[in-house]
Amino acid sequence: MERKIICALCGKSLEMTETFFDYYGHHLHKDLPCCPSCGQVYVSKELAEGKMRNTEAELEDK
Ligand SMILES: [Zn+2]
């Protein structure tokens, strides 16, 4: 289930880290794969186009 994602810069395995980010003016925090070395956050295309849409729907729901 869990996929290993490697940092393109450091070659280290990214760790799931609670990350704060802005998405179309919404302040969100999600567990995202983050490089423990350089702090690079990996947002997959899948996440950006799929899950984010779900998140947006959740926000609109409230
Ligand atoms: Zn890195």
N, CA, C, O and the ligand as a Tripos MOL2 file, in Angstrom:
@<TRIPOS>MOLECULE
protein
  249   247    63     0     0
PROTEIN
NO_CHARGES

@<TRIPOS>ATOM
      1 N           0.8380   -1.2040    0.0000 N.3       1 MET1
      2 CA          0.0000    0.0000    0.0000 C.3       1 MET1
      3 C           0.8740    1.2570    0.0000 C.2       1 MET1
      4 O           0.6800    2.1730   -0.7980 O.2       1 MET1
      5 N           1.8310    1.2690    0.9090 N.am      2 GLU2
      6 CA          2.6920    2.4450    1.0160 C.3       2 GLU2
      7 C           3.7470    2.4300   -0.0820 C.2       2 GLU2
      8 O           4.4450    1.4350   -0.2760 O.2       2 GLU2
      9 N           3.8530    3.5210   -0.7810 N.am      3 ARG3
     10 CA          4.8370    3.6150   -1.8590 C.3       3 ARG3
     11 C           6.0420    4.3890   -1.3730 C.2       3 ARG3
     12 O           5.9170    5.4070   -0.6940 O.2       3 ARG3
     13 N           7.2020    3.8950   -1.7300 N.am      4 LYS4
     14 CA          8.4320    4.6120   -1.3950 C.3       4 LYS4
     15 C           8.6730    5.6820   -2.4420 C.2       4 LYS4
     16 O           8.6560    5.4210   -3.6450 O.2       4 LYS4
     17 N           8.8930    6.8740   -1.9600 N.am      5 ILE5
     18 CA          9.2160    7.9730   -2.8690 C.3       5 ILE5
     19 C          10.6000    8.4910   -2.4770 C.2       5 ILE5
     20 O          10.8770    8.7550   -1.3070 O.2       5 ILE5
     21 N          11.4280    8.6230   -3.4510 N.am      6 ILE6
     22 CA         12.8040    9.0440   -3.2050 C.3       6 ILE6
     23 C          12.9820   10.5020   -3.6140 C.2       6 ILE6
     24 O          12.5260   10.9170   -4.6800 O.2       6 ILE6
     25 N          13.6400   11.2650   -2.7710 N.am      7 CYS7
     26 CA         13.9460   12.6610   -3.0890 C.3       7 CYS7
     27 C          14.8960   12.7090   -4.2780 C.2       7 CYS7
     28 O          15.9400   12.0570   -4.2900 O.2       7 CYS7
     29 N          14.5120   13.4930   -5.2710 N.am      8 ALA8
     30 CA         15.3240   13.5900   -6.4870 C.3       8 ALA8
     31 C          16.6600   14.2780   -6.2090 C.2       8 ALA8
     32 O          17.6350   14.0620   -6.9290 O.2       8 ALA8
     33 N          16.7030   15.0950   -5.1770 N.am      9 LEU9
     34 CA         17.9120   15.8490   -4.8640 C.3       9 LEU9
     35 C          18.8640   15.0650   -3.9780 C.2       9 LEU9
     36 O          20.0740   15.0680   -4.2030 O.2       9 LEU9
     37 N          18.3120   14.3830   -2.9590 N.am     10 CYS10
     38 CA         19.1410   13.7370   -1.9360 C.3      10 CYS10
     39 C          19.2080   12.2290   -2.0950 C.2      10 CYS10
     40 O          20.1370   11.5990   -1.5890 O.2      10 CYS10
     41 N          18.2500   11.6410   -2.7820 N.am     11 GLY11
     42 CA         18.2030   10.1890   -2.9020 C.3      11 GLY11
     43 C          17.7410    9.5170   -1.6240 C.2      11 GLY11
     44 O          17.9490    8.3170   -1.4500 O.2      11 GLY11
     45 N          17.1120   10.2740   -0.7200 N.am     12 LYS12
     46 CA         16.6000    9.7100    0.5270 C.3      12 LYS12
     47 C          15.1200    9.4200    0.4000 C.2      12 LYS12
     48 O          14.4090   10.0570   -0.3770 O.2      12 LYS12
     49 N          14.6660    8.4450    1.1790 N.am     13 SER13
     50 CA         13.2460    8.1260    1.1970 C.3      13 SER13
     51 C          12.4830    9.2500    1.8920 C.2      13 SER13
     52 O          12.8610    9.7100    2.9700 O.2      13 SER13
     53 N          11.4110    9.6750    1.2520 N.am     14 LEU14
     54 CA         10.5870   10.7060    1.8620 C.3      14 LEU14
     55 C           9.7650   10.1020    2.9820 C.2      14 LEU14
     56 O           9.3460    8.9460    2.9150 O.2      14 LEU14
     57 N           9.5400   10.9020    4.0120 N.am     15 GLU15
     58 CA          8.7450   10.4640    5.1570 C.3      15 GLU15
     59 C           7.4610   11.2720    5.2040 C.2      15 GLU15
     60 O           7.4390   12.4600    4.8820 O.2      15 GLU15
     61 N           6.3820   10.5930    5.6170 N.am     16 MET16
     62 CA          5.1150   11.2930    5.7290 C.3      16 MET16
     63 C           5.1950   12.3170    6.8560 C.2      16 MET16
     64 O           5.4660   11.9790    8.0080 O.2      16 MET16
     65 N           4.9580   13.5450    6.5060 N.am     17 THR17
     66 CA          5.0890   14.6470    7.4520 C.3      17 THR17
     67 C           3.8670   15.5330    7.3380 C.2      17 THR17
     68 O           3.3770   15.7910    6.2380 O.2      17 THR17
     69 N           3.3790   15.9940    8.4640 N.am     18 GLU18
     70 CA          2.2580   16.9260    8.4250 C.3      18 GLU18
     71 C           2.7490   18.2500    7.8460 C.2      18 GLU18
     72 O           3.6450   18.9010    8.3830 O.2      18 GLU18
     73 N           2.1310   18.6190    6.7400 N.am     19 THR19
     74 CA          2.6310   19.7560    5.9790 C.3      19 THR19
     75 C           1.5190   20.7750    5.7760 C.2      19 THR19
     76 O           0.3880   20.4210    5.4430 O.2      19 THR19
     77 N           1.8510   22.0190    5.9780 N.am     20 PHE20
     78 CA          0.8830   23.0860    5.7600 C.3      20 PHE20
     79 C           1.1320   23.7240    4.4030 C.2      20 PHE20
     80 O           2.2780   23.9860    4.0370 O.2      20 PHE20
     81 N           0.1010   23.9660    3.6830 N.am     21 PHE21
     82 CA          0.2600   24.6150    2.3910 C.3      21 PHE21
     83 C          -1.0110   25.3530    2.0080 C.2      21 PHE21
     84 O          -2.0790   25.1230    2.5740 O.2      21 PHE21
     85 N          -0.8770   26.2170    1.0630 N.am     22 ASP22
     86 CA         -2.0240   26.9630    0.5530 C.3      22 ASP22
     87 C          -2.5400   26.3060   -0.7090 C.2      22 ASP22
     88 O          -1.7620   25.8890   -1.5670 O.2      22 ASP22
     89 N          -3.8300   26.2170   -0.8170 N.am     23 TYR23
     90 CA         -4.4240   25.6720   -2.0250 C.3      23 TYR23
     91 C          -5.6120   26.5560   -2.4030 C.2      23 TYR23
     92 O          -6.6650   26.5140   -1.7660 O.2      23 TYR23
     93 N          -5.4260   27.3270   -3.4150 N.am     24 TYR24
     94 CA         -6.4600   28.2580   -3.8740 C.3      24 TYR24
     95 C          -7.0320   29.0620   -2.7150 C.2      24 TYR24
     96 O          -8.2460   29.2140   -2.5840 O.2      24 TYR24
     97 N          -6.1420   29.5710   -1.8810 N.am     25 GLY25
     98 CA         -6.5610   30.4370   -0.7910 C.3      25 GLY25
     99 C          -6.9820   29.7040    0.4670 C.2      25 GLY25
    100 O          -7.2770   30.3340    1.4820 O.2      25 GLY25
    101 N          -7.0170   28.3520    0.4140 N.am     26 HIS26
    102 CA         -7.3480   27.5890    1.6060 C.3      26 HIS26
    103 C          -6.0600   27.1710    2.3000 C.2      26 HIS26
    104 O          -5.1160   26.7130    1.6560 O.2      26 HIS26
    105 N          -6.0320   27.3300    3.5930 N.am     27 HIS27
    106 CA         -4.8880   26.8470    4.3590 C.3      27 HIS27
    107 C          -5.1780   25.4260    4.7930 C.2      27 HIS27
    108 O          -6.0750   25.1710    5.5970 O.2      27 HIS27
    109 N          -4.4080   24.5130    4.2520 N.am     28 LEU28
    110 CA         -4.6460   23.0970    4.5140 C.3      28 LEU28
    111 C          -3.4500   22.4880    5.2180 C.2      28 LEU28
    112 O          -2.3220   22.9620    5.0810 O.2      28 LEU28
    113 N          -3.7090   21.4420    5.9650 N.am     29 HIS29
    114 CA         -2.5810   20.6310    6.4300 C.3      29 HIS29
    115 C          -2.9080   19.1750    6.1930 C.2      29 HIS29
    116 O          -3.9840   18.6840    6.5340 O.2      29 HIS29
    117 N          -1.9460   18.5080    5.6010 N.am     30 LYS30
    118 CA         -2.1080   17.1140    5.2360 C.3      30 LYS30
    119 C          -0.7940   16.4120    5.4890 C.2      30 LYS30
    120 O           0.2630   17.0400    5.5510 O.2      30 LYS30
    121 N          -0.8730   15.0930    5.6340 N.am     31 ASP31
    122 CA          0.3560   14.3050    5.6730 C.3      31 ASP31
    123 C           0.8460   14.0980    4.2530 C.2      31 ASP31
    124 O           0.1960   13.4290    3.4510 O.2      31 ASP31
    125 N           1.9810   14.6710    3.9540 N.am     32 LEU32
    126 CA          2.5610   14.5500    2.6240 C.3      32 LEU32
    127 C           3.9730   13.9920    2.7480 C.2      32 LEU32
    128 O           4.6320   14.1880    3.7690 O.2      32 LEU32
    129 N           4.4340   13.3040    1.7210 N.am     33 PRO33
    130 CA          5.8170   12.8150    1.7290 C.3      33 PRO33
    131 C           6.7830   13.9950    1.6860 C.2      33 PRO33
    132 O           6.7200   14.8440    0.7970 O.2      33 PRO33
    133 N           7.6700   14.0220    2.6610 N.am     34 CYS34
    134 CA          8.5860   15.1500    2.7950 C.3      34 CYS34
    135 C           9.9970   14.6160    3.0050 C.2      34 CYS34
    136 O          10.1940   13.6780    3.7770 O.2      34 CYS34
    137 N          10.9750   15.1990    2.3300 N.am     35 CYS35
    138 CA         12.3630   14.7640    2.4750 C.3      35 CYS35
    139 C          12.9060   15.1860    3.8360 C.2      35 CYS35
    140 O          12.8720   16.3700    4.1710 O.2      35 CYS35
    141 N          13.4110   14.2230    4.6360 N.am     36 PRO36
    142 CA         13.9510   14.5650    5.9540 C.3      36 PRO36
    143 C          15.2360   15.3580    5.8580 C.2      36 PRO36
    144 O          15.6580   15.9710    6.8390 O.2      36 PRO36
    145 N          15.8610   15.3590    4.7050 N.am     37 SER37
    146 CA         17.1460   16.0410    4.5380 C.3      37 SER37
    147 C          16.9820   17.4810    4.0610 C.2      37 SER37
    148 O          17.4870   18.4080    4.6930 O.2      37 SER37
    149 N          16.2810   17.6680    2.9520 N.am     38 CYS38
    150 CA         16.1890   19.0140    2.3770 C.3      38 CYS38
    151 C          14.8030   19.6320    2.5550 C.2      38 CYS38
    152 O          14.6050   20.8110    2.2590 O.2      38 CYS38
    153 N          13.8440   18.8370    3.0380 N.am     39 GLY39
    154 CA         12.5190   19.3890    3.3100 C.3      39 GLY39
    155 C          11.6220   19.4940    2.0920 C.2      39 GLY39
    156 O          10.5310   20.0600    2.1610 O.2      39 GLY39
    157 N          12.0840   18.9440    0.9750 N.am     40 GLN40
    158 CA         11.2940   18.9580   -0.2490 C.3      40 GLN40
    159 C           9.9960   18.1700   -0.0480 C.2      40 GLN40
    160 O          10.0280   17.0130    0.3720 O.2      40 GLN40
    161 N           8.8820   18.7860   -0.3420 N.am     41 VAL41
    162 CA          7.5880   18.1040   -0.2350 C.3      41 VAL41
    163 C           7.1900   17.5790   -1.5990 C.2      41 VAL41
    164 O           7.2300   18.2970   -2.5980 O.2      41 VAL41
    165 N           6.8100   16.3240   -1.6190 N.am     42 TYR42
    166 CA          6.4060   15.7260   -2.8780 C.3      42 TYR42
    167 C           4.8950   15.7420   -2.9900 C.2      42 TYR42
    168 O           4.2010   15.1230   -2.1830 O.2      42 TYR42
    169 N           4.3790   16.4500   -3.9910 N.am     43 VAL43
    170 CA          2.9530   16.4300   -4.2800 C.3      43 VAL43
    171 C           2.7790   15.7600   -5.6290 C.2      43 VAL43
    172 O           3.1550   16.3040   -6.6680 O.2      43 VAL43
    173 N           2.2070   14.5830   -5.5930 N.am     44 SER44
    174 CA          2.0420   13.8350   -6.8340 C.3      44 SER44
    175 C           0.9670   14.4740   -7.7030 C.2      44 SER44
    176 O           0.1130   15.2190   -7.2210 O.2      44 SER44
    177 N           1.0300   14.1700   -8.9690 N.am     45 LYS45
    178 CA          0.0070   14.6390   -9.8960 C.3      45 LYS45
    179 C          -1.3600   14.1120   -9.4620 C.2      45 LYS45
    180 O          -2.3780   14.7990   -9.5380 O.2      45 LYS45
    181 N          -1.3330   12.8700   -9.0070 N.am     46 GLU46
    182 CA         -2.5280   12.2010   -8.5080 C.3      46 GLU46
    183 C          -3.1490   13.0040   -7.3570 C.2      46 GLU46
    184 O          -4.3550   13.2480   -7.3180 O.2      46 GLU46
    185 N          -2.2830   13.4000   -6.4290 N.am     47 LEU47
    186 CA         -2.7510   14.1730   -5.2770 C.3      47 LEU47
    187 C          -3.2840   15.5250   -5.7320 C.2      47 LEU47
    188 O          -4.3540   15.9640   -5.3120 O.2      47 LEU47
    189 N          -2.5190   16.1680   -6.5920 N.am     48 ALA48
    190 CA         -2.8750   17.5100   -7.0280 C.3      48 ALA48
    191 C          -4.2160   17.5160   -7.7660 C.2      48 ALA48
    192 O          -5.0110   18.4420   -7.6080 O.2      48 ALA48
    193 N          -4.4590   16.4940   -8.5600 N.am     49 GLU49
    194 CA         -5.6590   16.5030   -9.3990 C.3      49 GLU49
    195 C          -6.8080   15.7030   -8.7950 C.2      49 GLU49
    196 O          -7.9740   15.9490   -9.1070 O.2      49 GLU49
    197 N          -6.4780   14.7520   -7.9370 N.am     50 GLY50
    198 CA         -7.5060   13.8690   -7.3960 C.3      50 GLY50
    199 C          -7.9000   14.2250   -5.9820 C.2      50 GLY50
    200 O          -8.9900   14.7420   -5.7370 O.2      50 GLY50
    201 N          -6.9970   13.9410   -5.0480 N.am     51 LYS51
    202 CA         -7.3090   14.1380   -3.6420 C.3      51 LYS51
    203 C          -7.5880   15.5930   -3.3130 C.2      51 LYS51
    204 O          -8.4240   15.9030   -2.4640 O.2      51 LYS51
    205 N          -6.8830   16.4760   -3.9910 N.am     52 MET52
    206 CA         -7.0870   17.8910   -3.7260 C.3      52 MET52
    207 C          -8.5040   18.3010   -4.1010 C.2      52 MET52
    208 O          -9.1180   19.1500   -3.4540 O.2      52 MET52
    209 N          -8.9970   17.6920   -5.1370 N.am     53 ARG53
    210 CA        -10.3590   17.9820   -5.5510 C.3      53 ARG53
    211 C         -11.3310   17.5350   -4.4550 C.2      53 ARG53
    212 O         -12.3190   18.2100   -4.1640 O.2      53 ARG53
    213 N         -11.0220   16.3780   -3.8550 N.am     54 ASN54
    214 CA        -11.8320   15.8920   -2.7530 C.3      54 ASN54
    215 C         -11.7810   16.8530   -1.5650 C.2      54 ASN54
    216 O         -12.7890   17.1400   -0.9180 O.2      54 ASN54
    217 N         -10.5820   17.3290   -1.3110 N.am     55 THR55
    218 CA        -10.3980   18.2660   -0.2050 C.3      55 THR55
    219 C         -11.2070   19.5270   -0.4530 C.2      55 THR55
    220 O         -11.8480   20.0690    0.4470 O.2      55 THR55
    221 N         -11.1570   19.9720   -1.6840 N.am     56 GLU56
    222 CA        -11.9210   21.1640   -2.0530 C.3      56 GLU56
    223 C         -13.4070   20.9290   -1.8380 C.2      56 GLU56
    224 O         -14.1240   21.8090   -1.3610 O.2      56 GLU56
    225 N         -13.8610   19.7350   -2.1940 N.am     57 ALA57
    226 CA        -15.2690   19.3860   -2.0210 C.3      57 ALA57
    227 C         -15.6300   19.3800   -0.5420 C.2      57 ALA57
    228 O         -16.7010   19.8460   -0.1550 O.2      57 ALA57
    229 N         -14.7280   18.8470    0.2860 N.am     58 GLU58
    230 CA        -14.9550   18.8270    1.7300 C.3      58 GLU58
    231 C         -15.1020   20.2430    2.2750 C.2      58 GLU58
    232 O         -15.9680   20.5240    3.1030 O.2      58 GLU58
    233 N         -14.2470   21.1110    1.7950 N.am     59 LEU59
    234 CA        -14.2690   22.4930    2.2710 C.3      59 LEU59
    235 C         -15.5810   23.1720    1.8800 C.2      59 LEU59
    236 O         -16.1680   23.9210    2.6600 O.2      59 LEU59
    237 N         -16.0210   22.8940    0.6650 N.am     60 GLU60
    238 CA        -17.2670   23.4960    0.2030 C.3      60 GLU60
    239 C         -18.4660   22.9720    0.9710 C.2      60 GLU60
    240 O         -19.4900   23.6400    1.1160 O.2      60 GLU60
    241 N         -18.3000   21.7420    1.4590 N.am     61 ASP61
    242 CA        -19.3620   21.0830    2.2110 C.3      61 ASP61
    243 C         -19.6510   21.7790    3.5380 C.2      61 ASP61
    244 O         -20.7940   21.8440    3.9910 O.2      61 ASP61
    245 N         -18.5860   22.2960    4.1470 N.am     62 LYS62
    246 CA        -18.6960   22.8500    5.4950 C.3      62 LYS62
    247 C         -19.3560   24.2340    5.5180 C.2      62 LYS62
    248 O         -19.5160   24.8240    6.5860 O.2      62 LYS62
    249 ZN         15.9420   15.9180   -0.2780 Zn       63 ZN63
@<TRIPOS>BOND
     1     1     2 1
     2     2     3 1
     3     3     4 2
     4     3     5 am
     5     5     6 1
     6     6     7 1
     7     7     8 2
     8     7     9 am
     9     9    10 1
    10    10    11 1
    11    11    12 2
    12    11    13 am
    13    13    14 1
    14    14    15 1
    15    15    16 2
    16    15    17 am
    17    17    18 1
    18    18    19 1
    19    19    20 2
    20    19    21 am
    21    21    22 1
    22    22    23 1
    23    23    24 2
    24    23    25 am
    25    25    26 1
    26    26    27 1
    27    27    28 2
    28    27    29 am
    29    29    30 1
    30    30    31 1
    31    31    32 2
    32    31    33 am
    33    33    34 1
    34    34    35 1
    35    35    36 2
    36    35    37 am
    37    37    38 1
    38    38    39 1
    39    39    40 2
    40    39    41 am
    41    41    42 1
    42    42    43 1
    43    43    44 2
    44    43    45 am
    45    45    46 1
    46    46    47 1
    47    47    48 2
    48    47    49 am
    49    49    50 1
    50    50    51 1
    51    51    52 2
    52    51    53 am
    53    53    54 1
    54    54    55 1
    55    55    56 2
    56    55    57 am
    57    57    58 1
    58    58    59 1
    59    59    60 2
    60    59    61 am
    61    61    62 1
    62    62    63 1
    63    63    64 2
    64    63    65 am
    65    65    66 1
    66    66    67 1
    67    67    68 2
    68    67    69 am
    69    69    70 1
    70    70    71 1
    71    71    72 2
    72    71    73 am
    73    73    74 1
    74    74    75 1
    75    75    76 2
    76    75    77 am
    77    77    78 1
    78    78    79 1
    79    79    80 2
    80    79    81 am
    81    81    82 1
    82    82    83 1
    83    83    84 2
    84    83    85 am
    85    85    86 1
    86    86    87 1
    87    87    88 2
    88    87    89 am
    89    89    90 1
    90    90    91 1
    91    91    92 2
    92    91    93 am
    93    93    94 1
    94    94    95 1
    95    95    96 2
    96    95    97 am
    97    97    98 1
    98    98    99 1
    99    99   100 2
   100    99   101 am
   101   101   102 1
   102   102   103 1
   103   103   104 2
   104   103   105 am
   105   105   106 1
   106   106   107 1
   107   107   108 2
   108   107   109 am
   109   109   110 1
   110   110   111 1
   111   111   112 2
   112   111   113 am
   113   113   114 1
   114   114   115 1
   115   115   116 2
   116   115   117 am
   117   117   118 1
   118   118   119 1
   119   119   120 2
   120   119   121 am
   121   121   122 1
   122   122   123 1
   123   123   124 2
   124   123   125 am
   125   125   126 1
   126   126   127 1
   127   127   128 2
   128   127   129 am
   129   129   130 1
   130   130   131 1
   131   131   132 2
   132   131   133 am
   133   133   134 1
   134   134   135 1
   135   135   136 2
   136   135   137 am
   137   137   138 1
   138   138   139 1
   139   139   140 2
   140   139   141 am
   141   141   142 1
   142   142   143 1
   143   143   144 2
   144   143   145 am
   145   145   146 1
   146   146   147 1
   147   147   148 2
   148   147   149 am
   149   149   150 1
   150   150   151 1
   151   151   152 2
   152   151   153 am
   153   153   154 1
   154   154   155 1
   155   155   156 2
   156   155   157 am
   157   157   158 1
   158   158   159 1
   159   159   160 2
   160   159   161 am
   161   161   162 1
   162   162   163 1
   163   163   164 2
   164   163   165 am
   165   165   166 1
   166   166   167 1
   167   167   168 2
   168   167   169 am
   169   169   170 1
   170   170   171 1
   171   171   172 2
   172   171   173 am
   173   173   174 1
   174   174   175 1
   175   175   176 2
   176   175   177 am
   177   177   178 1
   178   178   179 1
   179   179   180 2
   180   179   181 am
   181   181   182 1
   182   182   183 1
   183   183   184 2
   184   183   185 am
   185   185   186 1
   186   186   187 1
   187   187   188 2
   188   187   189 am
   189   189   190 1
   190   190   191 1
   191   191   192 2
   192   191   193 am
   193   193   194 1
   194   194   195 1
   195   195   196 2
   196   195   197 am
   197   197   198 1
   198   198   199 1
   199   199   200 2
   200   199   201 am
   201   201   202 1
   202   202   203 1
   203   203   204 2
   204   203   205 am
   205   205   206 1
   206   206   207 1
   207   207   208 2
   208   207   209 am
   209   209   210 1
   210   210   211 1
   211   211   212 2
   212   211   213 am
   213   213   214 1
   214   214   215 1
   215   215   216 2
   216   215   217 am
   217   217   218 1
   218   218   219 1
   219   219   220 2
   220   219   221 am
   221   221   222 1
   222   222   223 1
   223   223   224 2
   224   223   225 am
   225   225   226 1
   226   226   227 1
   227   227   228 2
   228   227   229 am
   229   229   230 1
   230   230   231 1
   231   231   232 2
   232   231   233 am
   233   233   234 1
   234   234   235 1
   235   235   236 2
   236   235   237 am
   237   237   238 1
   238   238   239 1
   239   239   240 2
   240   239   241 am
   241   241   242 1
   242   242   243 1
   243   243   244 2
   244   243   245 am
   245   245   246 1
   246   246   247 1
   247   247   248 2
@<TRIPOS>SUBSTRUCTURE
     1 MET1         2 RESIDUE 1 A MET
     2 GLU2         6 RESIDUE 1 A GLU
     3 ARG3        10 RESIDUE 1 A ARG
     4 LYS4        14 RESIDUE 1 A LYS
     5 ILE5        18 RESIDUE 1 A ILE
     6 ILE6        22 RESIDUE 1 A ILE
     7 CYS7        26 RESIDUE 1 A CYS
     8 ALA8        30 RESIDUE 1 A ALA
     9 LEU9        34 RESIDUE 1 A LEU
    10 CYS10       38 RESIDUE 1 A CYS
    11 GLY11       42 RESIDUE 1 A GLY
    12 LYS12       46 RESIDUE 1 A LYS
    13 SER13       50 RESIDUE 1 A SER
    14 LEU14       54 RESIDUE 1 A LEU
    15 GLU15       58 RESIDUE 1 A GLU
    16 MET16       62 RESIDUE 1 A MET
    17 THR17       66 RESIDUE 1 A THR
    18 GLU18       70 RESIDUE 1 A GLU
    19 THR19       74 RESIDUE 1 A THR
    20 PHE20       78 RESIDUE 1 A PHE
    21 PHE21       82 RESIDUE 1 A PHE
    22 ASP22       86 RESIDUE 1 A ASP
    23 TYR23       90 RESIDUE 1 A TYR
    24 TYR24       94 RESIDUE 1 A TYR
    25 GLY25       98 RESIDUE 1 A GLY
    26 HIS26      102 RESIDUE 1 A HIS
    27 HIS27      106 RESIDUE 1 A HIS
    28 LEU28      110 RESIDUE 1 A LEU
    29 HIS29      114 RESIDUE 1 A HIS
    30 LYS30      118 RESIDUE 1 A LYS
    31 ASP31      122 RESIDUE 1 A ASP
    32 LEU32      126 RESIDUE 1 A LEU
    33 PRO33      130 RESIDUE 1 A PRO
    34 CYS34      134 RESIDUE 1 A CYS
    35 CYS35      138 RESIDUE 1 A CYS
    36 PRO36      142 RESIDUE 1 A PRO
    37 SER37      146 RESIDUE 1 A SER
    38 CYS38      150 RESIDUE 1 A CYS
    39 GLY39      154 RESIDUE 1 A GLY
    40 GLN40      158 RESIDUE 1 A GLN
    41 VAL41      162 RESIDUE 1 A VAL
    42 TYR42      166 RESIDUE 1 A TYR
    43 VAL43      170 RESIDUE 1 A VAL
    44 SER44      174 RESIDUE 1 A SER
    45 LYS45      178 RESIDUE 1 A LYS
    46 GLU46      182 RESIDUE 1 A GLU
    47 LEU47      186 RESIDUE 1 A LEU
    48 ALA48      190 RESIDUE 1 A ALA
    49 GLU49      194 RESIDUE 1 A GLU
    50 GLY50      198 RESIDUE 1 A GLY
    51 LYS51      202 RESIDUE 1 A LYS
    52 MET52      206 RESIDUE 1 A MET
    53 ARG53      210 RESIDUE 1 A ARG
    54 ASN54      214 RESIDUE 1 A ASN
    55 THR55      218 RESIDUE 1 A THR
    56 GLU56      222 RESIDUE 1 A GLU
    57 ALA57      226 RESIDUE 1 A ALA
    58 GLU58      230 RESIDUE 1 A GLU
    59 LEU59      234 RESIDUE 1 A LEU
    60 GLU60      238 RESIDUE 1 A GLU
    61 ASP61      242 RESIDUE 1 A ASP
    62 LYS62      246 RESIDUE 1 A LYS
    63 ZN63       249 GROUP 0 **** ****
